[in-house]
Structure formats: C-alpha cells, structure tokens
Amino acid sequence: MGYQYDADPKFWRLFSDILFDAGLSMEILTPLVPQYFLVFAALGNFIKSVSVTIGQASRNSVLTTFVRRENLGEISAKNDAQNVVTNLTGTALGIATAAALPNKPSAHLTAFLMLTAVYSVFNWACMKAVELQTLNRQRLSLALDEFVRKQSVPPPSVLNKREVIVPFRRKHLDEPAVSLGVDLDTLSCGSMSKLQSLCARFKSERYMLNIDTKHKYAILITLNEQYQQMDLLQAMLHVAYIRRELSELVVSGAGSTKETKTGKKDDIDCKKVDSWTPQYRRVCAPTPSRIKSVVSDAQIDHLIQKGLAFSKKNVRKVLSQLDQQQYHTKTLLLAPDRVRASW
C-alpha cells in the first residue's frame, strides 16, 4: 500500500483524520463501559497510532506543493511550529470546554462529535485548496477525458476543484473500471486465441489492452517489462477514448431522452456533459449493466482498435499540453499492479 500514499495524499490525509477521531471516540466511551476499559483504551490508542502513521506518510506529498525554491525543510519546520501552537491552543480550549460541560460522558461525547464535524469540514476545505501538480488516476482520467472531447487539457487548479477526495465517496471517472498491470491470462480471459490476437494488435506497443466482456466489463491493461511513462500515458489516453465512445454507444442504444421531475422530456447530449458531474454519472456513465444491454462484442473490439489509433496519434500532443500546464509528467502516480510481461 505504501506506493499509493504519494498517488493520493489528500485522500489518505482525510482518512487518517477519520481514524484518529475514531480512536478518540473509543477513549471517550471508556467511562460508559468500565468493565472493558482496557480493551477500549488499547484499541483507541492502536487506531490513533495507525492514523498518525498514515498521516505522516502523506504529509510530505502535501507540503511539496508549497515548495518554490527547493525549501521543503523550511516549509516542514514552519508546519511543525504551527502544529505545536495550534495543539497547545486546542488543549487549553479543550480544558476550558470540558470544565464548562456537565460531568457526563454523553455531554463530552456530544461536544466532541460537534467539534470534530467542524474540524473535518475545515480540513476538507484545506485539502481542496491544495493544488497538486502530480497526476494520479483520478486527475489524469479527468484531464484525458477533457482532451478527448475538446483537444485541450485543463490546468491543475481546475482539476483539483473537480476531483473527489472525501473518503468512502469516490465518484471519479471509473466506469468501466481499469485494472492496470494484470497478467496475460487475465488480460485474455483465459483464451489463447484472444491472446494471440492481442499480441498481433499491440506488437509494436509496450502495453496491451482488452475489455473483459465475460464478467464485469473492466478494462484490462498488461504492461511490458520495458514500459516507460509515455506508454502509461498512451494506455490511459486509450482508456479515456474508449470510455467516451462507450458512453455514446450506451446513450444512443438506450435512448438519450430522459423524463424530468416535471414530466417533460429532456434531451441529453453526453458529448457536452463533463465526466465529473452528477448528470454524467446518472445518465451517461458506461456502467457494466448498460454496456451489456446495448453494446456488442464486435463493437467493443472495434473501439479498442480505434482507441489504439487515437492514442498513438495524440499521446505526444497530450504530453506537450501537460508539460505546458506544468504538471509533473516525469512519473505518473497510477499505482499499477506489479505484474509485467514480455512480448
């Protein structure tokens, strides 16, 4: 899991805070169950220790966004100093608040939950304000989807506003799902003839792509043992193209006219709908059930072929635009599985 912290530091930072709050809640609940004091206290401390470890692992990735003159040490020192001041201030306010509350665990727990909710909202706002220039799966998917539709890449400020970072509510562009770094047997769905066909189609590439039409309609990608970052970018551009084309096929096959709450008909053009909007997820997203009902295997195979041609033609243009927008393209933080193949 360690290599995923750099790929999604905002998520892990918020997740660590949720764990820490859960640990504190366990400690506050100990007076209600004195017979299990040791169990609750030990479990609470364990959860807090795990949360601190996760928070520290994602800390530097967030602080790096403030670096302008190779001064990460200075920024880290200032951050630590602010933490000391805020912790001492919070401790003083906590003592004063506890003294003012009735001597009941329920009152303390209620106050804790209310203050935790306020803290969580501000923490979420802080993470949304951080503009990461690195490209993880979510931000890269959003950028490439816009390129497929408009032939342009949005700046980091736009992508960071669009991405979803709230834990347990990850509604980014993930339909169909992508399995990056699968083995050859998984890629070909156990079919030797399919594997031979894929090897012929992707013989000059350092990745191979297929769609599992037998089960969950996931996009499967196998990486060559000599793949480079350019190959990863091309593979994800290939994915973005397929997702958009599948969306068009799904909508045209099911009918793009939907009824509104007033009973009127509403014509939806999914080409103009951004992938990060609720409308796209509700109507245009190519979910497995929608794909299965209206898209044939022959159409999917044709899309893979068209997507390969599109990605080969445009990958350098995408890279140029990403560099112009000052994204970090030297290493794409896509956290692929560790399986590699040779062909």
Phi, psi and omega in degrees: 000340188304322183288351179274344181296317178291331182288329184216064185294328180297314179300311183292330177294315178291322179297320179296324178293322177296317177298317181298318178296324177295320177296318177297321179298320178299319180292321180293330182282350184302323179296337181284338180228070185300332180291340178246027184304312184297319181296311182294318181295316180295317180295319178298316179294323178296315180298319179295322179296318178297318181295321178296319178299314179295317180298318179293325181294326182265354186298310185295328179296325178285316181296330181299333181294342180268355183286129177235334183226043181054039185247046180298322179299317179296316180295319179297319179296317178295321178296317178296320179296318178296321179297319179298313181297313182292324178294317178295318178297317179296322178297316179297315179294325178295319178297317180295319180293317180298323179292329182278342182275155174299151182281063180227134178302325181296322179292319179295319181293320179297314178297320179298315181295321179294314180293325178295321178297317178297315180299319182295321179296314179294323179294319176298318179297322178296317180293325177293331181284340179285125180257098179279135178261358174283161183241106172264187185298317184293309182294321179293321178298318178296318181294316183288328176297319178293325178295318180300323183274322190238358182061030178214154181250129179288155179288165180303324181299324180287315181297320182292334176284329184277330186292150179260124183241357181290122178303147178070007178221059187268092183252049177273181183291096186222024177239123350292157180293153181245130171251108186258117179097039180274164177279170186293326180294318177294318181302317184270003182056033177079010182256120179293321180295321177295320179297318178296321178295318179293319179297323178291320182290321186252025186298332181262004181254166177253022171209159173230143185230139177212163176242127181283098182274359182268334186233268189258008181054036177281151175272119184254132181231127173254134182258137175290149182295346179250022184294152176242175180297327177299324179291321176298316180297318178296319179298318181287329173293321174302315179298314181300319179296314181298318181299316180294318180293321176297322177301317179295318180294319180297314183290317180292328180284325181269345185096126186269004181264122180241151177272136176275178180295335181276357180092356179277157179274139181233112179281125184246122175258102186293343177296333182262359184264125178293143185292341183268000183272153177300326180298319179297314182295325183284324189244318192260340186300129180280076179288159180306318181294321179291318179298314183299326186281334188230348185248129180273163178297325179295321178295320179296316179297321178294321178297320179299317179295315179295320180296324177297315179296319180296315183292321178296322183287326191249356187297321180289327176295318177297314180300319179298317180292321177297318178295321178296326178276004176066033170284155176273103184256357181296322177225119176272125185270071184260355177048057178288157172297161190271008179281132176231157182227168180230132176207000000 
